[in-house]
Amino acid sequence: MPRASRPATDPARAERRAPDVVVIGGGPGGSTTATLLAAGGHDVLLLEREHFPRPHVGESLLPASMPVLEALGVRDQLEAAGFLKKWGATMVWGTDPEPWSWYFRETNRRYPHSFQVERAEFDKILLDHARTAGVDVREGHRVIEVLFEGDAAVGVRFADERGREHTVRCRFVVDASGQGAVIGHALKLRQWDPFFRNLAIYGYYEGARHLDGDAETNILVEAHADGWCWVIPLHTGRSSVGVVLDSARAQPVIEREGLRAAFESALAGAPRTAALIADATLTEGPIVVKDWSYVSDEVVGDGYILVGDAACFVDPLFSSGVHLALSSGMLAAAYVTTALKDHELAHAAGPVYKTLYYTQYRHFHEMAKLFYSSNRNADSYFWEARRIVGEDEGFSPRHAFINAVAGQPPQGYERVVLERGDAPGAFVESVQAVEEERAARERAVAEAHEELLAAVPVLMADARVEVQPVLGDGEFEWGHVLLTPMRPEGTACSALVAELLARFDGEASVSDVLRSVCADFSLDPEAIAETVTAAVRILYVDGTIEQLAGFAPGPR
Ligand SMILES: Cc1cc2nc3c(=O)[nH]c(=O)nc-3n(C[C@H](O)[C@H](O)[C@H](O)COP(=O)(O)OP(=O)(O)OC[C@H]3O[C@@H](n4cnc5c(N)ncnc54)[C@H](O)[C@@H]3O)c2cc1C
């Protein structure tokens, strides 16, 4: 793996030879992208303006991040750091004034927990790991601007620890500067979300009580009249405690009463939170941060890519920020790897990166919106202003969302809002209808094989397969993508499934199609018959095959 030569004490070391990639920012997004690129043999320079460990809000992680942390190779270090294991969440939200808990194991057997982390320590583990992987990490180095030639990013101008300015050219710039959004600011890419114009006040308490029993290491999320609070227990004995408020309403209160008084009075309005911190001492903060959600119009351009919060930010209700940073970092590393070797493929993969990242973003965004609108514990300006009244304002693209909710949710929050919240009736009914239909289809085809071979599949209107870039092993590659109105973002599928879909014309039976595929590709029908009926089952349950004409399941 190539490594830049970097004598530790040479002040001129900033004038190094041009790296392949400059990464701006050493948070979870930047560290992930940089580590994976360096592991792939690229020369990576990471510029981070702070010295780590540095404080950062956002301590509660999601199990969905565990595969990324494993792929990075830091899981053992995280276990060894002693971070508390987070098994679920306890909420005072929805229609029930009593707290209720749910656990990741209910929806994620493989990864039933995540961690509650001190971000200073967590982020340092990831950044040090990037260094170990060969990244040239320079702390105390602030990027001033990204250099463009025409529309193409060609390098950056930065200030080193002594404030001296340098420029460095590179083949690719990764903007992982978090809310600093170096490129987003320069190119005016950010669009603020009108729904989530909140602010957060947070601080750290020593000696806060934990929740009882199984919920001991859960995050507590408590809705109250003017917003909601969080309490996150940490392994250091501290607890991260915060309150999310309406930005326009809270600002004047902070100016009038002072930050600490505004913080304490908001916490006092949340009895469960107040009880946990009753005998605790505030040892850091309070700190106020703007908590407005945003997306960037574009996230990939000629020679640059945006990762994590530098691209988009969603309300912290679901603790999704670090996960989005880690997973977009992984996608970005694949994109940059592709861009450094195949321009044509990279050109086509740019929109795919955006779609893959924004699909995850939208999932959390729509769920947060639904959650906000489903709280009926308090009638107040905060909650009234966040009700979803009409369908058009609410769920877009609504069908995709309903389908995501009705499928196998990786996070599990969806169940909770449907079961414990008070979501708009039409929405709940739509989700239930999709779920019932799915379950009925699943039951019908569960053990069918011969019957499926005899059936004639009829595809849903507008289902089609396109050749597009898909995520391969650490880079994008050309592959087949199934596009349906329910999943407009597309789902990668195998060449065999693409062939089947191309031949399902509403007249040929599955066995006709099986025979014709085998004849054209010299395959043995017996050897792939099971695979074909398994694919038909999945496509039918998913709704891509709308009907199986002539399908008559045998007695069960
Ligand atoms: C109130 C609140 C609560 C939150 N709670 C949670 C939570 O519980 N769980 C969760 O997962 N997420 C939470 N988040 C979100 C989470 O903090 C972020 O989404 C996450 O840190 C994003 O990671 P990142 O790598 O994109 O950016 P960051 O972690 O912000 O890292 C960006 C890095 O870039 C550096 N940088 C910035 N500008 C420059 C520059 N010009 N030159 C060089 N370096 C630069 C910064 O110093 C920083 O180290 C919360 C956010 C808020 C506002």
Ligand as a Chemical Component Dictionary entry (heavy atoms), coordinates in Angstrom:
data_LIG
# 
_chem_comp.id                   LIG 
_chem_comp.type                 NON-POLYMER 
_chem_comp.pdbx_formal_charge   0 
_chem_comp.three_letter_code    LIG 
# 
loop_
_chem_comp_atom.comp_id 
_chem_comp_atom.atom_id 
_chem_comp_atom.alt_atom_id 
_chem_comp_atom.type_symbol 
_chem_comp_atom.charge 
_chem_comp_atom.model_Cartn_x 
_chem_comp_atom.model_Cartn_y 
_chem_comp_atom.model_Cartn_z 
_chem_comp_atom.pdbx_ordinal 
LIG C1  C1  C 0 -28.214 18.025 18.421 1  
LIG C2  C2  C 0 -27.663 16.878 17.648 2  
LIG C3  C3  C 0 -27.715 15.589 18.176 3  
LIG C4  C4  C 0 -27.217 14.514 17.452 4  
LIG N1  N1  N 0 -27.325 13.258 17.972 5  
LIG C5  C5  C 0 -26.884 12.200 17.236 6  
LIG C6  C6  C 0 -26.931 10.877 17.775 7  
LIG O1  O1  O 0 -27.348 10.636 18.905 8  
LIG N2  N2  N 0 -26.482 9.870  16.982 9  
LIG C7  C7  C 0 -25.981 10.088 15.727 10 
LIG O2  O2  O 0 -25.621 9.136  15.052 11 
LIG N3  N3  N 0 -25.891 11.327 15.235 12 
LIG C8  C8  C 0 -26.318 12.390 15.950 13 
LIG N4  N4  N 0 -26.183 13.642 15.448 14 
LIG C9  C9  C 0 -25.599 13.813 14.109 15 
LIG C10 C10 C 0 -24.097 13.559 14.097 16 
LIG O3  O3  O 0 -23.482 14.348 15.056 17 
LIG C11 C11 C 0 -23.535 13.856 12.716 18 
LIG O4  O4  O 0 -24.461 13.436 11.737 19 
LIG C12 C12 C 0 -22.194 13.167 12.454 20 
LIG O5  O5  O 0 -21.212 13.650 13.334 21 
LIG C13 C13 C 0 -21.756 13.418 11.006 22 
LIG O6  O6  O 0 -20.463 12.929 10.773 23 
LIG P1  P1  P 0 -19.523 13.634 9.687  24 
LIG O7  O7  O 0 -18.271 12.854 9.626  25 
LIG O8  O8  O 0 -20.291 13.868 8.452  26 
LIG O9  O9  O 0 -19.251 15.096 10.264 27 
LIG P2  P2  P 0 -18.512 15.503 11.622 28 
LIG O10 O10 O 0 -18.591 14.422 12.613 29 
LIG O11 O11 O 0 -19.088 16.810 12.009 30 
LIG O12 O12 O 0 -17.007 15.676 11.197 31 
LIG C14 C14 C 0 -16.607 16.722 10.352 32 
LIG C15 C15 C 0 -15.154 17.055 10.661 33 
LIG O13 O13 O 0 -14.708 18.010 9.693  34 
LIG C16 C16 C 0 -13.878 18.952 10.331 35 
LIG N5  N5  N 0 -13.877 20.169 9.510  36 
LIG C17 C17 C 0 -14.906 21.021 9.312  37 
LIG N6  N6  N 0 -14.535 22.011 8.490  38 
LIG C18 C18 C 0 -13.241 21.771 8.158  39 
LIG C19 C19 C 0 -12.300 22.445 7.335  40 
LIG N7  N7  N 0 -12.620 23.571 6.702  41 
LIG N8  N8  N 0 -11.057 21.928 7.211  42 
LIG C20 C20 C 0 -10.715 20.777 7.852  43 
LIG N9  N9  N 0 -11.573 20.111 8.663  44 
LIG C21 C21 C 0 -12.815 20.597 8.795  45 
LIG C22 C22 C 0 -14.521 19.128 11.694 46 
LIG O14 O14 O 0 -13.585 19.626 12.635 47 
LIG C23 C23 C 0 -14.985 17.704 12.017 48 
LIG O15 O15 O 0 -14.033 17.004 12.771 49 
LIG C24 C24 C 0 -26.647 14.729 16.172 50 
LIG C25 C25 C 0 -26.555 16.019 15.662 51 
LIG C26 C26 C 0 -27.063 17.091 16.378 52 
LIG C27 C27 C 0 -26.972 18.477 15.803 53 
# 
loop_
_chem_comp_bond.comp_id 
_chem_comp_bond.atom_id_1 
_chem_comp_bond.atom_id_2 
_chem_comp_bond.value_order 
_chem_comp_bond.pdbx_ordinal 
LIG C1  C2  SING 1  
LIG C2  C3  SING 2  
LIG C2  C26 DOUB 3  
LIG C3  C4  DOUB 4  
LIG C4  N1  SING 5  
LIG C4  C24 SING 6  
LIG N1  C5  DOUB 7  
LIG C5  C6  SING 8  
LIG C5  C8  SING 9  
LIG C6  O1  DOUB 10 
LIG C6  N2  SING 11 
LIG N2  C7  SING 12 
LIG C7  O2  DOUB 13 
LIG C7  N3  SING 14 
LIG N3  C8  DOUB 15 
LIG C8  N4  SING 16 
LIG N4  C9  SING 17 
LIG N4  C24 SING 18 
LIG C9  C10 SING 19 
LIG C10 O3  SING 20 
LIG C10 C11 SING 21 
LIG C11 O4  SING 22 
LIG C11 C12 SING 23 
LIG C12 O5  SING 24 
LIG C12 C13 SING 25 
LIG C13 O6  SING 26 
LIG O6  P1  SING 27 
LIG P1  O7  DOUB 28 
LIG P1  O8  SING 29 
LIG P1  O9  SING 30 
LIG O9  P2  SING 31 
LIG P2  O10 DOUB 32 
LIG P2  O11 SING 33 
LIG P2  O12 SING 34 
LIG O12 C14 SING 35 
LIG C14 C15 SING 36 
LIG C15 O13 SING 37 
LIG C15 C23 SING 38 
LIG O13 C16 SING 39 
LIG C16 N5  SING 40 
LIG C16 C22 SING 41 
LIG N5  C17 SING 42 
LIG N5  C21 SING 43 
LIG C17 N6  DOUB 44 
LIG N6  C18 SING 45 
LIG C18 C19 SING 46 
LIG C18 C21 DOUB 47 
LIG C19 N7  SING 48 
LIG C19 N8  DOUB 49 
LIG N8  C20 SING 50 
LIG C20 N9  DOUB 51 
LIG N9  C21 SING 52 
LIG C22 O14 SING 53 
LIG C22 C23 SING 54 
LIG C23 O15 SING 55 
LIG C24 C25 DOUB 56 
LIG C25 C26 SING 57 
LIG C26 C27 SING 58 
# 
